Amino acid sequence: MRSSVWRLAWIAGAGLFLLGFLTGPSRPAQARYGAWPSRVGATAPGPPATTPASCGGWNVVPSPNPGGLANGFYGVAAVTANDAWAVGHDYNSGGPEHSLVEHWNGTAWAVVPSPNPGAVGNVLQAVAVVAANDVWAVGYQDDWNSPFQTLVEHWDGTTWSVVPSPSPSTYNNLLYGVTAVAANDVWAVGYYYGANGLEQTLIEHWNGSAWAVVASPNPGSATGVLYAVAGATMNDVWAAGYYYKAGGVSHTLVEHWNGTAWAVVPSPSGGARSNVLQGVAVVAANDVWAVGYVANSYYGQQTLIEHWNGTTWTVVASPNPGSSNDYLTGVAGAGATTNEVWAVGHDVNGSGQPQTLVLRWDGTAWAVVPSPTATPYDSLFDGVAVVAANDVWAAGEDSNGSSPTLQTLVARYTVSCATPPAAQRDGGLDFGFWILDFKFAPRAALSTQDFQLRTSSRAAATTASQARACPVVKAAR
């Protein structure tokens, strides 16, 4: 999860100055401008093809940028090698923030029209697939003078449409993760603001007919946030995020659904300051992975990877190639028979520029896999989806130093130029974002974790995305 105003400020400091954009009232900035220009060239999924877009390691695959100012992906999922989806948002200086949905038909990525019920903002943070004609995307919408509302959209093979979803809070309600176990068994997670004004975990379920809130624990004395969810069977679903308790230290939060109720499962939190999980993937009942970051202070975040062996969660050593900060925001497995798991995010180089980060588990250890940085500026991955062991997608955003300032970023991993192996679904992993969401939410709408990370990041000028969602992000996520 999960990016917004502070991210633009960071870019502006690097020379990409957008005069006046960050000025004005604290209400979402995009709402201060005129009507949104109509999109041009949006197309529905075309006929499938069989040739990979690229081959031999990770390569950038071109993707459209309908927004004149900002574009970004926070989640990606694949049905087959010729049928993949990426979701996020786009924004023009003349209108509100739009949901962004793009489809891969085996040959090229194309924009597919998606609903925008929010008058001010619409953001999709995650996507999960059941079948070619059954795809779900979740996020949040914003209207003037009203709280953020959950946003759920569905693809029926022809069009995307909004499906009503609960928003239990009278203030803000946001969804950041989604997983599809079956056509009548889909889960979405996020958080809402409780009566005490603090974030509380939010879990919703689709039973084939309607979305409903399902009770979820909040172990902390303050904040509880869920950024990711993944499931293998109807009795085995995991959600991950973080919570606060006394002392101002965030702790990892892992919750499990056993078919009857959600319960907190103890997970390590070794950082003296921050412990946050932003992605989760189920390979098997005794093989579950969660990723995020850990820190002993406001700065110097390090990758965090934890593993469930069927009995306990433990930390697994992971590389930190960045000069200052390293984050993981998404994870996906290639199946129990391959021992291959992928994690994506970004690190910060010696020049203070976020760069894509890809790690791979080979059954024994995690290692860095060289990944493309599309521009000399910011490049970040938010989500990852595994089609097959040798066919993997990663999606996020980058900055090219010109207009649009932020662009969609999609990369594909293949080992050869041959047709990819038979596709497998990635278990419904989403993720994206971290704090890349270009959501221009009022400061009060941001989680405590998000706000602290953002402000400390700007002061240190170390990274353009620090938490995987804010109401404009996935995290802060």
N, C-alpha and C positions, 0 to 999 in steps of 0.2 A: 502497500500500500503503500503506494495509497501512490517548489512548485508554485506557489502563488506570488503575491505581491513582493515578498522579501526576495524571492528568486529573481524577479525582474530587477529589483534594486541591485542585486549582486552583479547581474549582467551589465546593468548601466554603469556600475563602477568599473567594469572591465572595458568600457569604451562603447557599449551599445546603449547609448543614452536615449531614452524615450521621454522627451520633454513633456512634462505635465501629467504623465500617465499615473504617477504615484501620488498626485496631489488631489485635494478635494476631500469630501466627507468620507467617513470610515465605511460607509455602505459599499457593497461591491462596485468596483470601479467601472466594470463594463456597463453598468446600468446608467452611467452618466452620459453615454453617447447615444447616437440616433439609431435608426432601424438597421437591422442586420442585413447586409447585401445578400441577395439570393445566391444559392450555390449553382455552380455550373459544372456540368459533366458528371453528376452523380449517376452511378449505374448499379444495377442489380448484379448478382453473381453471374458470370458468363459460363460458357461450357467448359468442362474440365479438360485439363491437359495432363500429360504424364512426365514432362521433362522438368527436373529441378531448376529453380531459378539460378542457383549457383552451386559450385562444388569445390571440394578440397578445403575443409576447415570452415571458419566463420566468414561470411561475406555479407555486406550490406545489400539489401534488396530494395529497389526504389518503391516509395509509397507516397500517395497524394497528400497535399497540404492545402485543404480548402480554406483554412483560416489565414487572413492576411497578416495577423499579428502573432498568433501562437497556435501551435498544434502539438499534441502529445498523446502517446498511448500509455495506458496503465495496466492493461490485461491482454492476454492472447491465449487462444485455445484452438485445437485442431481436431477435426472430425476424421480426415484422411490427408494424404499427401497433397491432394488437390482441392482441399476444402478446409480453410483456416480463417479465423476471425480475430481482429484486433479492435479494441475499444479504448476510448479516452475522451478527448474534448478538442474543440478548436474555437478560435476567437478572432473577431475582427474589431478594429477600433471603432467601428460604427454600429455595433450592436451587442446583444447578449452573448453569453457563452453557450456554445452548442455542443450537444453530444456528438461524438464522432465514432462511426462504425465503418470499418473497412474489411473487405473480403478478398481472400486469395483463391483463385480458381485454377491454379496449376500453372498459370502463365504470368499473371500480374495482379497487384493489389489495386482495388478500386473502391471508391466511396460508395456506400449503400445508404440511402436515406433512412434516418432514424428520428423518432419523435422528440420534440423539445417542449414539454408541458410547462416548464418553468419560464416565467417572463424575463427573469434576470440571468439565471444560470442553469445549465444542465451538464452533469459530468457522469460518465460511466467509468467505474473503477475496476471492474472485473467481468469476465465472461466465462461461461461453462457450456459444454456441449453434451447433448444426449444423443442426437442424430442430426443428419443433414437438414432436417426440417423441424428441429427442436433445439433451439439455442437460447440461452438466457444471459442477460447482462444486467448488472446492478450498479447503483451509484446514488445520486441525490439531485434534487432540483431546488431552485430558489426563486421566490417571488418577492416583490416589494412588500415590506411591512408584514411579513409572515415568516414563520420559522422554516428552516430547511426541512424538506420532506424526502422520505425514501423514494427512490426511482427504480422501478423494475421494468425491463423491456424484454420482449420475446420475439424470436424469429420462427415463423411457421413454414418456412420454405419459400415464401413469396414476399412477405413484408415484415418489418419490425413494428410492433405496437406496444403501447404501455399497458401493463397489467397492474391493477390496483394492489397496493401493498400497505401494510399498517405503518403509521408514524405515531408511536405512543406518547411522545413528548409534546408539550405545548411550546417547546422552543425548537431545538434542532434534532434531526434524525438522519443518520447517514449510514449507507451500506458500503462496505469495502471489499468483501469477498463473497464468492459464490461457488458451489460445487453441485454437480448433478449426479446423483446415484442412480436414478431411474426417472422415467417420464413423470411419475407421480411422487417423486422423492427428491426434492431440490432444497438446498439450504443456502441461506444468505446471512452474513454476519456484519456487524459494525458497532455503532454505539449511538446513544441518545443522551440528552441532558435530563437528569432526574429532577425531582422537586427541590433537591438540595443545591441545584446549579452545577453539579458535577457529572462528568461522563459516566454512563453505565453501559454495561455490555448489552448488545441487542442481537438476538438471534431470531430469524424468521424461517418458516418452512412452507413449501408448496406441496400439497397433497394430491395434486392433479386437478383440483377445482378452485382452490383459493390459497392465498398467502395468509399466514397467521403468526403472531408472536408466540415463541416458545420460551418459557422461563429459563433464565441462565444465571449462574452464580456471579457475584461481585465480591471477591475476597478482600479487596482493599478497603481502607477507611475513606478513600477519596475516589480516584479515577479508576474506571475499568473499561478497556477498549479492546475490541477484537478486529484484527486486520485480515485474517485469512481463514479459510475453511476447506477441508478436503475429506472425502469419504470413499470407502471401497464397497461397503455393504450398508443395508438399512440399519444395522445394529453396531456400526463401527465408523463413527464420524468424529473428526478432530477439528478444533478451532484454536487459533493462537493469536496472541497480542501482548498486552502488558497491563499492569495495574500499579497504583500507588498505595502505600500505607504510610504510617507516621514516619517522619524523617525526610520526606521529599525524595526518596530513592524509588525509581521505577523497577518493577520486578517482572520477569517473564510470566505470562499467563497462558496456561494450556488447559483446555476443557474438552471433555469427551462425552459423546452420546452413545449410550449402550442399548438404544432401542426404546428406552423408557424415560430417561431423564439426562440432563446435562450435569456433569460434576467436574470440579477442579481436580486435575492430576498434578501432583508436585513436579516442578521443573527447576533446573539450576538457575541461579541468578548470582553470578560471581562478580559483577561490576559494582564498584562502590557508589556509582552515580546513576548509571542507566543500564537497563536490561530489557530489550524490546525484541519481540518476534514479529516478523512481517510476512512470512510465507510458511506454508505447511504442505506436505505431500505424503500420501499414503501409497506405499509400494505393496505392503502386505500387512496382515494384522500385527505381526511382530517386527515390522520394518517401516517406521514412520520418521520423517525428517521435518525439522522446523528450522528456519533461518531468520537472522536479523542482525542486531549489533549489540555490543557491550561497551561500556566506558567507565573509567574511574573518575572522570571529571567532565566538565562541559565539552572538552575537546578530546581529540585522540580516540575517536570511536574505532572499534575493531570488529571484524566479522564474528558472528556468533552462529554456530551450527550445533543443534542438539538432535539426539536420536533416541527413538523408543524401540526397545528390543522385545517388547511384549510384557515387560515387567516394570522397568524404570526408564526415566529420561536421563541421559547423560550428555555432557558436552563432548564434542568430537573436534579435535584440532583442525583449524582451517587457516589458510594463508591470508596474509595482509600485505599486498604489494604496494599499497599507496604510501605516499610520503607523510600523510597526516591522518586522514580518515578513510575508513573502509566500511561499506554497508552492503548487506544482502537484502533484497526485497522480494525475490520469488524463487521457488524451487519446484522441480517436477522430476518424476522418475520414469524410466523407460521400461519398467516391468520387473517382476521378481526374478526372471530368468537371466537378466543381463547384468545385474549388479551396477547398473549405470544410473547415476542421479546427477542432475544439473542444477546449479544455483546461479543466480544473476543479481547484479546490483551495480555499484560504482565505487571507485576509489578516487582519491584526490592526489594529483601529482605534485611535484615540487614547485610548479608555477601556480598552484592553487586551483587548477582546472579539474573538475570531475571528469573521469574517464570510465568507459564501460568496464565492467568486471564480470568475468565468467569463471566459475569453478566447476570441476567435474569430480565425482566420486567413482572410482573404478572397482569398488568392492573392498579396497584396502585403505586408501587414503584420499583426501581432497587435494587437488592440484589446480593451479591457474592454467586456463586454456587461453591462448592469445585471442583477443576479440577486437573487432574493428571499432575505431574511433572515427566517426564520419567527418568530423571537422576539428580544427585546432582549438575549438572552444569547448563548451560543455557537451558531453555525451554520456547518457545514462540509460541503463536497462531497468525496467520495472517488472516485467512479467516474462515467463518462459513456459513453453509448451513442448512436450515431446510427442512427435508423430510416431517415431520408431527409434531404435537404438542409434541409428546413424542419420537421423533426420530431426532436427530440433529448431524451433523458432524462439527468438527473443525480441521483445518490443519495448520501446521507451521513447526518448526524445533527445534532440541535440540542438545546439545553437550554431548558426553558420556565420554570425557576424553581420548579417544583412536582413532584409525583410523576406519572409516572416522571421521574427527573432527566434522563435522556437519551432522546430520541425519534428514531424514524426520520424522515428528511427526503427527500422525493422532489419534484423539480420537472421541468416539461416546457416545452420551447421550441417554439412554433408561430408562424407568421406571420399566420395568419388562422383564422377559425372553420370553414373548409371542411375536408372530409375530407383527411387528410394524403396526400401522394403515395405511390406504390408503395414498399414497404419494401425496404431493403437491409440486409444484415447488417453489423455494424460491424467485422468482422475479428477478433472474439474478444477485444476489449479488456475488461479487467476494471477493476479497481482501486478498489481502495479502500483505503484507509486510511492511512491514514497511521497515525498513532498514535492510532487511535481505537478500536482494538480494545479491548474491555473485558476483555481477558484478564488474569487475575490470576496472572501467572507469577512464579516465584521470581526474584529479581534475577539470579541466575546464569544464568537462561534468556534474559535480554535480551542483544541484541547490544551491543557496545561503543558503536557509533554511537547506538543507541537510548538507552542509559543516559546518555551524555554530553548528548544533546539534551534528554532529559527533565529532568535535574537542572539544566542551565543555564536551561531555560525556567522552571522553578519559581522559581529565584532571581531572575530578572528579572521574573517575573509578566507575561510578554508574550504567551504563547500556550498554548493548551491542547492542542496537538498538535504535536510537533516531529519526528517522524521517522516514517516511514510504516510501521512495523511493529515490533512487538516480538513476542515470542511472544504478545503480546497485541495485536498490532497488525499492521497491515500496515505497516509500516514503521516502523514507526517511525516502515515504510514508512511 
